Amino acid sequence: MSQKYTQTPKIIRENITHLALFRDSGSWDDIHRIVRQYTDDPKKASKIIDKYLRDQNFVVFDFTKATDDPLAIRLGWNIPLKLDE
């Protein structure tokens, strides 16, 4: 568990199975820096994720799922997050 994903050693980041982003997870730039590693359109995805985080939701990246699995990126624990809205 870490408060600052980007300051976590790379060896740990490369071996995580899940990443949860909560409100105050950092600036929009921090969110963009994280999201660009896992989405095709990081600018658009960052805006959508930031909106949900501001609404006091949380977003989970599940690296045990295939990238095309609807639950690979989700709102809360079990709602697929649609990044093409």
C-alpha positions as a Python dict, from the first residue, in 0.01 Angstrom:
ca = {
    (1, 'M'): (0, 0, 0),
    (2, 'S'): (133, 340, -92),
    (3, 'Q'): (11, 697, -78),
    (4, 'K'): (204, 800, -389),
    (5, 'Y'): (203, 550, -678),
    (6, 'T'): (466, 736, -878),
    (7, 'Q'): (707, 727, -583),
    (8, 'T'): (666, 355, -529),
    (9, 'P'): (973, 161, -649),
    (10, 'K'): (932, 36, -1006),
    (11, 'I'): (990, -327, -904),
    (12, 'I'): (682, -308, -681),
    (13, 'R'): (469, -122, -940),
    (14, 'E'): (548, -391, -1197),
    (15, 'N'): (420, -665, -966),
    (16, 'I'): (92, -525, -839),
    (17, 'T'): (-237, -695, -922),
    (18, 'H'): (-468, -404, -841),
    (19, 'L'): (-447, -26, -822),
    (20, 'A'): (-715, 180, -648),
    (21, 'L'): (-739, 554, -699),
    (22, 'F'): (-930, 760, -444),
    (23, 'R'): (-1020, 1125, -416),
    (24, 'D'): (-708, 1334, -358),
    (25, 'S'): (-498, 1070, -534),
    (26, 'G'): (-299, 1360, -670),
    (27, 'S'): (-327, 1627, -932),
    (28, 'W'): (-475, 1575, -1277),
    (29, 'D'): (-117, 1537, -1403),
    (30, 'D'): (-51, 1260, -1151),
    (31, 'I'): (-368, 1079, -1258),
    (32, 'H'): (-275, 1124, -1626),
    (33, 'R'): (75, 985, -1559),
    (34, 'I'): (-76, 671, -1406),
    (35, 'V'): (-360, 627, -1654),
    (36, 'R'): (-145, 665, -1966),
    (37, 'Q'): (25, 335, -1882),
    (38, 'Y'): (-304, 145, -1894),
    (39, 'T'): (-536, 310, -2149),
    (40, 'D'): (-536, 390, -2520),
    (41, 'D'): (-656, 750, -2477),
    (42, 'P'): (-501, 871, -2150),
    (43, 'K'): (-615, 1233, -2183),
    (44, 'K'): (-981, 1139, -2220),
    (45, 'A'): (-957, 860, -1962),
    (46, 'S'): (-789, 1092, -1710),
    (47, 'K'): (-1072, 1345, -1741),
    (48, 'I'): (-1337, 1076, -1691),
    (49, 'I'): (-1154, 922, -1394),
    (50, 'D'): (-1091, 1264, -1238),
    (51, 'K'): (-1464, 1342, -1263),
    (52, 'Y'): (-1554, 1023, -1077),
    (53, 'L'): (-1288, 1083, -813),
    (54, 'R'): (-1420, 1436, -755),
    (55, 'D'): (-1765, 1284, -701),
    (56, 'Q'): (-1610, 1083, -414),
    (57, 'N'): (-1603, 754, -601),
    (58, 'F'): (-1296, 537, -640),
    (59, 'V'): (-1152, 364, -945),
    (60, 'V'): (-987, 21, -950),
    (61, 'F'): (-745, -106, -1213),
    (62, 'D'): (-741, -488, -1205),
    (63, 'F'): (-428, -618, -1373),
    (64, 'T'): (-541, -980, -1336),
    (65, 'K'): (-807, -915, -1604),
    (66, 'A'): (-750, -898, -1978),
    (67, 'T'): (-737, -540, -2109),
    (68, 'D'): (-1060, -595, -2305),
    (69, 'D'): (-1244, -727, -1997),
    (70, 'P'): (-1508, -471, -1889),
    (71, 'L'): (-1396, -512, -1527),
    (72, 'A'): (-1029, -440, -1595),
    (73, 'I'): (-1098, -77, -1502),
    (74, 'R'): (-1396, -27, -1278),
    (75, 'L'): (-1581, 221, -1067),
    (76, 'G'): (-1580, 91, -715),
    (77, 'W'): (-1542, -284, -684),
    (78, 'N'): (-1784, -413, -945),
    (79, 'I'): (-1909, -149, -1192),
    (80, 'P'): (-1733, -145, -1529),
    (81, 'L'): (-1596, 203, -1599),
    (82, 'K'): (-1684, 319, -1949),
    (83, 'L'): (-1394, 533, -2070),
    (84, 'D'): (-1556, 598, -2408),
    (85, 'E'): (-1833, 822, -2271),
}
